Amino acid sequence: NKIPDVPKYTPTRSIERSAVVGCGTMGRGIAMTFANAGIPVTVFDVSQEALDKGLQTIQQQYAATVAKGRLSPPEMDTRLASISTTLDYTDLADADIVVEAVFEDMLLKKEVFRALDTVCQPNAILATNTSTLDINEIAAATNRPQQVIGTHFFSPAHIMKLMENVRGGHTSPETIASVMALAKRLGKIGV
């Protein structure tokens, strides 16, 4: 919790709306993580089929949790209502943080980050769930490398507690502090 070059009282950005790019296994789990914390989330994917399949899987996972008595039906309905889907990047414009969760392909990730850079609000944090690729190279695809950070969730993201936050060479103290605070709000152990 103590980061030597990020003072304890570094200002943090308010994160009230989120977005996830990719509705595969990781994207679904990350979306559920935001919904579980009461943060509305918009999930983007390139096909309606992928979004429909992803939302169906999310509904099934919540229903299984209700069946086990760990979640009430009204809580499930509230969480599901806080998840929206889109095929249009411009629908992510009001997100305070966008977490990219697409395939581990650098060209694809850079394409996603270039698109996000053009549509997202100027102070939005752009995060990647990559576990192996260079954050600096991804950040270089944007005009805001100070707001790019790695947020590596572990599968299944809505259950696993660890959230590995990876700074780039230009990631600002404010971005780091904001993501570390977000980890706590999501019920994760941010490292």
Accessible surface in RSA format (square Angstrom, percent):
REM  Atomic radii and reference values for relative SASA: ProtOr
REM  Chains: A
REM  Algorithm: Lee & Richards
REM  Probe-radius: 1.40
REM  Slices: 20
REM RES _ NUM      All-atoms   Total-Side   Main-Chain    Non-polar    All polar
REM                ABS   REL    ABS   REL    ABS   REL    ABS   REL    ABS   REL
RES ASN A   1   149.42 103.0  84.58  81.7  64.84 156.1  22.54  54.3 126.88 122.6
RES LYS A   2   198.89  97.0 171.91 105.5  26.98  64.2 118.61 106.8  80.28  85.5
RES ILE A   3    41.88  23.8  33.60  25.0   8.27  19.9  34.26  24.7   7.61  20.7
RES PRO A   4   138.11 100.7  96.04  87.5  42.07 152.9 109.84  90.7  28.27 175.7
RES ASP A   5    87.05  61.0  67.99  67.7  19.06  45.1  47.77 112.4  39.28  39.2
RES VAL A   6    14.29   9.4   5.93   5.4   8.36  20.1   5.93   5.2   8.36  22.7
RES PRO A   7    90.23  65.8  77.64  70.8  12.59  45.7  88.32  72.9   1.91  11.9
RES LYS A   8   178.22  86.9 137.18  84.2  41.05  97.7  97.44  87.7  80.78  86.1
RES TYR A   9   185.45  86.6 160.66  91.4  24.80  64.5 133.98 100.7  51.47  63.5
RES THR A  10    20.47  14.6   8.44   8.6  12.03  28.7  11.13  14.9   9.34  14.1
RES PRO A  11    95.79  69.8  84.51  77.0  11.28  41.0  95.79  79.1   0.00   0.0
RES THR A  12    70.37  50.0  43.80  44.4  26.57  63.3  14.68  19.7  55.68  84.2
RES ARG A  13    46.88  19.7  32.92  16.8  13.96  33.2  20.56  28.1  26.32  16.0
RES SER A  14    78.02  65.9  55.05  73.5  22.97  52.9  55.16 117.5  22.87  32.0
RES ILE A  15     6.53   3.7   3.93   2.9   2.60   6.3   3.93   2.8   2.60   7.1
RES GLU A  16    94.24  54.1  89.71  67.9   4.53  10.8  47.95  92.7  46.29  37.8
RES ARG A  17    81.85  34.4  81.85  41.7   0.00   0.0  32.94  45.0  48.91  29.6
RES SER A  18     1.72   1.5   0.00   0.0   1.72   4.0   0.00   0.0   1.72   2.4
RES ALA A  19     0.23   0.2   0.23   0.4   0.00   0.0   0.23   0.3   0.00   0.0
RES VAL A  20     0.00   0.0   0.00   0.0   0.00   0.0   0.00   0.0   0.00   0.0
RES VAL A  21     2.21   1.5   2.21   2.0   0.00   0.0   2.21   1.9   0.00   0.0
RES GLY A  22     7.12   8.8   0.00   N/A   7.12   8.8   7.12  19.5   0.00   0.0
RES CYS A  23     5.78   4.4   1.27   1.4   4.51  10.6   0.86   2.2   4.92   5.3
RES GLY A  24    37.24  45.9   0.00   N/A  37.24  45.9  33.70  92.5   3.53   7.9
RES THR A  25    85.62  60.9  74.35  75.4  11.27  26.9  46.18  62.0  39.44  59.6
RES MET A  26    42.24  21.9  39.89  26.4   2.35   5.6  33.90  28.8   8.34  11.1
RES GLY A  27     0.16   0.2   0.00   N/A   0.16   0.2   0.00   0.0   0.16   0.3
RES ARG A  28    37.43  15.7  37.38  19.1   0.05   0.1   1.64   2.2  35.79  21.7
RES GLY A  29     3.25   4.0   0.00   N/A   3.25   4.0   2.86   7.8   0.39   0.9
RES ILE A  30     0.00   0.0   0.00   0.0   0.00   0.0   0.00   0.0   0.00   0.0
RES ALA A  31     0.00   0.0   0.00   0.0   0.00   0.0   0.00   0.0   0.00   0.0
RES MET A  32     2.69   1.4   2.69   1.8   0.00   0.0   2.69   2.3   0.00   0.0
RES THR A  33     3.35   2.4   1.87   1.9   1.48   3.5   2.82   3.8   0.54   0.8
RES PHE A  34     0.22   0.1   0.22   0.1   0.00   0.0   0.22   0.1   0.00   0.0
RES ALA A  35     3.35   3.1   0.00   0.0   3.35   7.6   0.00   0.0   3.35   8.9
RES ASN A  36    53.00  36.5  31.08  30.0  21.92  52.8  16.08  38.7  36.92  35.7
RES ALA A  37    31.82  29.3   1.69   2.6  30.13  68.5  14.75  20.8  17.07  45.2
RES GLY A  38    57.04  70.3   0.00   N/A  57.04  70.3  33.28  91.3  23.76  53.2
RES ILE A  39     0.17   0.1   0.00   0.0   0.17   0.4   0.17   0.1   0.00   0.0
RES PRO A  40    43.19  31.5  43.19  39.4   0.00   0.0  43.19  35.7   0.00   0.0
RES VAL A  41     0.70   0.5   0.00   0.0   0.70   1.7   0.00   0.0   0.70   1.9
RES THR A  42    12.01   8.5  12.01  12.2   0.00   0.0   5.42   7.3   6.59  10.0
RES VAL A  43     0.89   0.6   0.89   0.8   0.00   0.0   0.89   0.8   0.00   0.0
RES PHE A  44     9.07   4.5   9.07   5.6   0.00   0.0   9.07   5.5   0.00   0.0
RES ASP A  45    22.34  15.7  20.82  20.7   1.52   3.6   1.52   3.6  20.82  20.8
RES VAL A  46   128.40  84.5  98.98  89.6  29.42  70.9 102.32  88.9  26.08  70.7
RES SER A  47    44.32  37.4  40.47  54.0   3.85   8.9  36.39  77.5   7.92  11.1
RES GLN A  48    87.42  48.9  82.68  60.4   4.74  11.3  48.50 103.2  38.91  29.5
RES GLU A  49   140.54  80.7 132.32 100.1   8.22  19.6  50.09  96.9  90.45  73.8
RES ALA A  50    32.12  29.5  24.27  37.5   7.85  17.8  30.46  42.9   1.67   4.4
RES LEU A  51     1.67   0.9   1.19   0.9   0.48   1.2   1.44   1.0   0.23   0.6
RES ASP A  52    80.88  56.7  73.13  72.8   7.75  18.3  30.88  72.7  50.00  49.9
RES LYS A  53   137.41  67.0 133.81  82.1   3.60   8.6  79.03  71.1  58.38  62.2
RES GLY A  54     0.38   0.5   0.00   N/A   0.38   0.5   0.10   0.3   0.28   0.6
RES LEU A  55    49.58  27.6  49.33  35.3   0.25   0.6  49.56  34.8   0.01   0.0
RES GLN A  56   100.47  56.2  99.31  72.6   1.17   2.8  23.43  49.9  77.05  58.4
RES THR A  57    30.64  21.8  30.64  31.1   0.00   0.0  17.51  23.5  13.13  19.9
RES ILE A  58     0.94   0.5   0.94   0.7   0.00   0.0   0.94   0.7   0.00   0.0
RES GLN A  59    81.12  45.4  79.23  57.9   1.89   4.5  18.01  38.3  63.11  47.9
RES GLN A  60   104.22  58.3  95.50  69.8   8.72  20.8  42.24  89.9  61.97  47.0
RES GLN A  61    64.19  35.9  59.08  43.2   5.11  12.2  24.87  52.9  39.32  29.8
RES TYR A  62     4.38   2.0   4.38   2.5   0.00   0.0   4.38   3.3   0.00   0.0
RES ALA A  63    48.72  44.8  43.26  66.8   5.45  12.4  44.75  63.0   3.97  10.5
RES ALA A  64    47.35  43.5  39.40  60.8   7.94  18.1  46.49  65.5   0.85   2.3
RES THR A  65    43.21  30.7  42.20  42.8   1.01   2.4  20.56  27.6  22.64  34.2
RES VAL A  66    34.98  23.0  26.83  24.3   8.15  19.6  26.83  23.3   8.15  22.1
RES ALA A  67    90.14  82.9  47.25  72.9  42.89  97.6  58.91  83.0  31.23  82.7
RES LYS A  68   135.17  65.9 100.62  61.7  34.54  82.2  64.32  57.9  70.85  75.5
RES GLY A  69    67.21  82.9   0.00   N/A  67.21  82.9  33.06  90.7  34.16  76.5
RES ARG A  70   177.97  74.7 142.81  72.8  35.16  83.7  55.77  76.2 122.20  74.1
RES LEU A  71    13.23   7.4   5.07   3.6   8.16  20.5   8.79   6.2   4.44  12.0
RES SER A  72    44.38  37.5  37.42  49.9   6.95  16.0  37.80  80.5   6.58   9.2
RES PRO A  73    76.41  55.7  76.41  69.7   0.00   0.0  76.41  63.1   0.00   0.0
RES PRO A  74    90.63  66.1  85.50  77.9   5.13  18.7  89.44  73.8   1.19   7.4
RES GLU A  75    84.28  48.4  80.83  61.1   3.46   8.2  31.08  60.1  53.20  43.4
RES MET A  76    36.23  18.8  36.23  24.0   0.00   0.0  36.00  30.6   0.23   0.3
RES ASP A  77    82.01  57.4  76.28  75.9   5.73  13.5  29.43  69.3  52.57  52.4
RES THR A  78    96.11  68.4  89.05  90.3   7.06  16.8  67.07  90.1  29.04  43.9
RES ARG A  79    60.63  25.5  59.84  30.5   0.79   1.9   5.61   7.7  55.01  33.3
RES LEU A  80    33.34  18.6  26.29  18.8   7.05  17.7  26.56  18.7   6.78  18.3
RES ALA A  81    87.81  80.7  48.78  75.3  39.03  88.8  60.78  85.6  27.03  71.6
RES SER A  82    26.58  22.5  14.76  19.7  11.82  27.2  23.71  50.5   2.86   4.0
RES ILE A  83    11.87   6.8   0.21   0.2  11.65  28.1   0.21   0.2  11.65  31.6
RES SER A  84    54.08  45.7  48.51  64.7   5.57  12.8  47.22 100.5   6.86   9.6
RES THR A  85    47.49  33.8  21.64  21.9  25.85  61.6   1.85   2.5  45.64  69.0
RES THR A  86    12.45   8.9   4.97   5.0   7.48  17.8  10.08  13.5   2.36   3.6
RES LEU A  87    87.12  48.5  63.46  45.4  23.65  59.5  63.50  44.6  23.62  63.6
RES ASP A  88    69.72  48.8  66.36  66.1   3.36   7.9  24.31  57.2  45.41  45.3
RES TYR A  89    50.92  23.8  48.37  27.5   2.55   6.6  40.03  30.1  10.89  13.4
RES THR A  90    79.54  56.6  70.80  71.8   8.75  20.8  60.91  81.8  18.64  28.2
RES ASP A  91    77.23  54.1  60.40  60.1  16.83  39.8  17.93  42.2  59.30  59.1
RES LEU A  92     0.57   0.3   0.00   0.0   0.57   1.4   0.57   0.4   0.00   0.0
RES ALA A  93    41.38  38.0  38.05  58.7   3.33   7.6  38.11  53.7   3.28   8.7
RES ASP A  94    79.66  55.8  69.66  69.3  10.00  23.6  42.83 100.8  36.83  36.7
RES ALA A  95     2.20   2.0   2.06   3.2   0.14   0.3   2.20   3.1   0.00   0.0
RES ASP A  96    28.70  20.1  26.13  26.0   2.57   6.1   4.27  10.0  24.43  24.4
RES ILE A  97     0.13   0.1   0.13   0.1   0.00   0.0   0.13   0.1   0.00   0.0
RES VAL A  98     0.00   0.0   0.00   0.0   0.00   0.0   0.00   0.0   0.00   0.0
RES VAL A  99     1.01   0.7   1.01   0.9   0.00   0.0   1.01   0.9   0.00   0.0
RES GLU A 100     0.00   0.0   0.00   0.0   0.00   0.0   0.00   0.0   0.00   0.0
RES ALA A 101    13.32  12.3   0.00   0.0  13.32  30.3   2.46   3.5  10.86  28.8
RES VAL A 102    32.97  21.7  16.13  14.6  16.84  40.6  23.31  20.3   9.65  26.2
RES PHE A 103   167.59  83.8 160.32  99.3   7.27  18.9 166.17 100.7   1.41   4.0
RES GLU A 104    87.11  50.0  57.37  43.4  29.74  70.8  51.84 100.3  35.27  28.8
RES ASP A 105    65.98  46.2  62.10  61.8   3.88   9.2  17.59  41.4  48.40  48.3
RES MET A 106    32.03  16.6  26.70  17.7   5.33  12.7  26.70  22.7   5.33   7.1
RES LEU A 107   136.43  76.0 133.26  95.3   3.16   8.0 133.62  93.8   2.80   7.5
RES LEU A 108    55.96  31.2  53.22  38.1   2.75   6.9  55.13  38.7   0.83   2.2
RES LYS A 109     0.98   0.5   0.98   0.6   0.00   0.0   0.00   0.0   0.98   1.0
RES LYS A 110    45.72  22.3  45.72  28.1   0.00   0.0  12.71  11.4  33.01  35.2
RES GLU A 111   107.32  61.6 105.89  80.1   1.43   3.4  31.08  60.1  76.24  62.2
RES VAL A 112     4.96   3.3   4.96   4.5   0.00   0.0   4.96   4.3   0.00   0.0
RES PHE A 113     0.00   0.0   0.00   0.0   0.00   0.0   0.00   0.0   0.00   0.0
RES ARG A 114   117.99  49.5 115.88  59.1   2.12   5.0  56.16  76.7  61.83  37.5
RES ALA A 115    25.93  23.8  18.28  28.2   7.65  17.4  25.41  35.8   0.52   1.4
RES LEU A 116     0.00   0.0   0.00   0.0   0.00   0.0   0.00   0.0   0.00   0.0
RES ASP A 117    21.16  14.8   9.91   9.9  11.25  26.6   1.35   3.2  19.81  19.8
RES THR A 118   114.37  81.3  76.65  77.7  37.72  89.9  74.25  99.7  40.11  60.6
RES VAL A 119    36.11  23.8  21.14  19.1  14.97  36.1  26.12  22.7   9.99  27.1
RES CYS A 120     9.22   7.0   0.00   0.0   9.22  21.7   0.02   0.1   9.20   9.9
RES GLN A 121    48.58  27.2  42.32  30.9   6.26  14.9  21.51  45.8  27.07  20.5
RES PRO A 122   115.88  84.5 103.52  94.4  12.35  44.9 108.35  89.5   7.53  46.8
RES ASN A 123    79.69  55.0  76.20  73.6   3.49   8.4  27.31  65.7  52.38  50.6
RES ALA A 124     0.36   0.3   0.00   0.0   0.36   0.8   0.36   0.5   0.00   0.0
RES ILE A 125     0.06   0.0   0.06   0.0   0.00   0.0   0.06   0.0   0.00   0.0
RES LEU A 126     0.00   0.0   0.00   0.0   0.00   0.0   0.00   0.0   0.00   0.0
RES ALA A 127     0.00   0.0   0.00   0.0   0.00   0.0   0.00   0.0   0.00   0.0
RES THR A 128     0.00   0.0   0.00   0.0   0.00   0.0   0.00   0.0   0.00   0.0
RES ASN A 129    14.64  10.1  11.67  11.3   2.97   7.2   1.25   3.0  13.39  12.9
RES THR A 130     5.41   3.8   1.68   1.7   3.73   8.9   1.68   2.3   3.73   5.6
RES SER A 131    66.82  56.5  32.82  43.8  34.00  78.3  18.38  39.1  48.44  67.9
RES THR A 132   109.31  77.7  71.70  72.7  37.62  89.6  72.19  97.0  37.12  56.1
RES LEU A 133    46.10  25.7  35.90  25.7  10.21  25.7  37.45  26.3   8.65  23.3
RES ASP A 134    74.51  52.2  61.72  61.4  12.79  30.2  29.89  70.3  44.62  44.5
RES ILE A 135    12.60   7.2  10.23   7.6   2.37   5.7  10.23   7.4   2.37   6.4
RES ASN A 136    72.45  50.0  66.48  64.2   5.97  14.4  23.95  57.6  48.51  46.9
RES GLU A 137    70.41  40.4  64.44  48.7   5.97  14.2  24.40  47.2  46.01  37.6
RES ILE A 138     0.00   0.0   0.00   0.0   0.00   0.0   0.00   0.0   0.00   0.0
RES ALA A 139     4.76   4.4   4.76   7.3   0.00   0.0   4.76   6.7   0.00   0.0
RES ALA A 140    79.56  73.1  46.19  71.3  33.37  75.9  55.04  77.5  24.52  64.9
RES ALA A 141    17.67  16.2   0.00   0.0  17.67  40.2   8.83  12.4   8.84  23.4
RES THR A 142    11.64   8.3   0.00   0.0  11.64  27.7   1.53   2.1  10.10  15.3
RES ASN A 143   138.48  95.5 110.00 106.3  28.47  68.6  32.03  77.1 106.45 102.9
RES ARG A 144    17.31   7.3  17.31   8.8   0.00   0.0   6.80   9.3  10.52   6.4
RES PRO A 145    37.21  27.1  36.23  33.0   0.98   3.5  36.23  29.9   0.98   6.1
RES GLN A 146    72.36  40.5  72.36  52.9   0.00   0.0  33.24  70.7  39.12  29.7
RES GLN A 147    11.47   6.4  11.47   8.4   0.00   0.0   0.00   0.0  11.47   8.7
RES VAL A 148     0.22   0.1   0.00   0.0   0.22   0.5   0.00   0.0   0.22   0.6
RES ILE A 149     1.14   0.6   1.14   0.9   0.00   0.0   1.14   0.8   0.00   0.0
RES GLY A 150     0.29   0.4   0.00   N/A   0.29   0.4   0.29   0.8   0.00   0.0
RES THR A 151     0.28   0.2   0.28   0.3   0.00   0.0   0.28   0.4   0.00   0.0
RES HIS A 152    25.96  14.2  25.96  18.0   0.00   0.0  13.00  13.4  12.96  15.1
RES PHE A 153     2.51   1.3   1.39   0.9   1.11   2.9   1.39   0.8   1.11   3.2
RES PHE A 154    61.83  30.9  58.57  36.3   3.26   8.5  61.03  37.0   0.80   2.3
RES SER A 155    63.28  53.5  39.75  53.0  23.53  54.2  27.74  59.1  35.54  49.8
RES PRO A 156    57.04  41.6  55.37  50.5   1.67   6.1  57.04  47.1   0.00   0.0
RES ALA A 157     1.61   1.5   0.00   0.0   1.61   3.7   0.26   0.4   1.35   3.6
RES HIS A 158    39.95  21.8  21.57  15.0  18.38  47.0  14.63  15.1  25.32  29.5
RES ILE A 159   107.71  61.3  95.55  71.2  12.16  29.3  99.78  71.9   7.92  21.5
RES MET A 160    86.76  44.9  83.48  55.2   3.29   7.8  63.28  53.8  23.48  31.1
RES LYS A 161   121.87  59.5 117.30  72.0   4.57  10.9  73.89  66.5  47.98  51.1
RES LEU A 162    70.65  39.3  68.01  48.7   2.64   6.6  68.01  47.8   2.64   7.1
RES MET A 163     0.64   0.3   0.64   0.4   0.00   0.0   0.64   0.5   0.00   0.0
RES GLU A 164    67.08  38.5  67.08  50.7   0.00   0.0   9.34  18.1  57.74  47.1
RES ASN A 165    22.84  15.8   3.21   3.1  19.63  47.3   3.32   8.0  19.52  18.9
RES VAL A 166    55.35  36.4  52.71  47.7   2.64   6.4  55.35  48.1   0.00   0.0
RES ARG A 167   103.11  43.3  87.32  44.5  15.79  37.6  44.29  60.5  58.82  35.6
RES GLY A 168     6.99   8.6   0.00   N/A   6.99   8.6   4.47  12.3   2.52   5.6
RES GLY A 169    64.91  80.0   0.00   N/A  64.91  80.0  32.18  88.3  32.73  73.3
RES HIS A 170   128.70  70.3 114.26  79.4  14.44  36.9  69.87  72.0  58.84  68.5
RES THR A 171    13.52   9.6   0.11   0.1  13.41  32.0   0.00   0.0  13.52  20.4
RES SER A 172    24.08  20.3  20.46  27.3   3.61   8.3  23.69  50.4   0.39   0.5
RES PRO A 173    62.93  45.9  62.93  57.4   0.00   0.0  62.93  52.0   0.00   0.0
RES GLU A 174    56.05  32.2  55.10  41.7   0.95   2.3  14.55  28.1  41.50  33.9
RES THR A 175     0.00   0.0   0.00   0.0   0.00   0.0   0.00   0.0   0.00   0.0
RES ILE A 176     9.04   5.1   8.99   6.7   0.06   0.1   8.99   6.5   0.06   0.2
RES ALA A 177    15.93  14.6   9.35  14.4   6.58  15.0  13.61  19.2   2.32   6.2
RES SER A 178     2.00   1.7   0.00   0.0   2.00   4.6   0.23   0.5   1.77   2.5
RES VAL A 179     0.00   0.0   0.00   0.0   0.00   0.0   0.00   0.0   0.00   0.0
RES MET A 180    29.50  15.3  27.39  18.1   2.11   5.0  25.22  21.4   4.28   5.7
RES ALA A 181    47.55  43.7  37.08  57.2  10.47  23.8  42.11  59.3   5.44  14.4
RES LEU A 182     5.99   3.3   1.96   1.4   4.03  10.1   5.46   3.8   0.53   1.4
RES ALA A 183     0.19   0.2   0.19   0.3   0.00   0.0   0.19   0.3   0.00   0.0
RES LYS A 184   141.48  69.0 123.03  75.5  18.45  43.9  78.22  70.4  63.26  67.4
RES ARG A 185   105.75  44.4  79.86  40.7  25.89  61.6  52.07  71.2  53.68  32.5
RES LEU A 186    16.53   9.2   0.00   0.0  16.53  41.5   1.18   0.8  15.35  41.3
RES GLY A 187    38.55  47.5   0.00   N/A  38.55  47.5  33.04  90.7   5.51  12.3
RES LYS A 188    15.43   7.5   6.30   3.9   9.13  21.7   2.01   1.8  13.42  14.3
RES ILE A 189   107.94  61.4 104.32  77.7   3.62   8.7 107.94  77.7   0.00   0.0
RES GLY A 190    11.63  14.3   0.00   N/A  11.63  14.3   1.06   2.9  10.57  23.7
RES VAL A 191    88.99  58.6  62.33  56.4  26.66  64.2  88.43  76.8   0.56   1.5
END  Absolute sums over single chains surface
CHAIN  1 A     9215.9       7399.0       1816.9       5484.8       3731.0
END  Absolute sums over all chains
TOTAL          9215.9       7399.0       1816.9       5484.8       3731.0
